[in-house]
């Protein structure tokens, strides 16, 4: 995998008001994620498959849960277990589904993915709610946002 000059992730949060749930999809460069999780990418390559090995999946999930989470009504809500993983030669696509969320009240979103490893890291997050989209940028100077979705 060739090195790349851009350090960026893209996440989509689809808020489902009808059943108080959200679907979160995260796209990360494979080598950046492996560096963050394992500290070294030499000799570790995620093969193209629908799932990661159990060991890698567990460590990736642990990393994501430490670096991407919500605070709703003073309660920390982590993404939990990844529901779907797709891999291509350069990127990893992670999907999560959260239930029993009250996202109609203001909440905080924290996103520090890869910022400790790459000072120039940018994490783009799109929040989709009732046919509207809100775009957010997280970086070393901005690791959390208060989000208020309107009806």
Beta strands, then each sheet from edge to edge (+ up, - down):
strand 1: 8-16
strand 2: 21-29
strand 3: 68-72
strand 4: 75-78
strand 5: 84-87
strand 6: 91-98
strand 7: 107-111
strand 8: 122-129
strand 9: 132-138
strand 10: 144-147
sheet 1: 5+ 6- 2+ 1- 8- 9+
sheet 2: 4+ 3- 7+ 10-
end
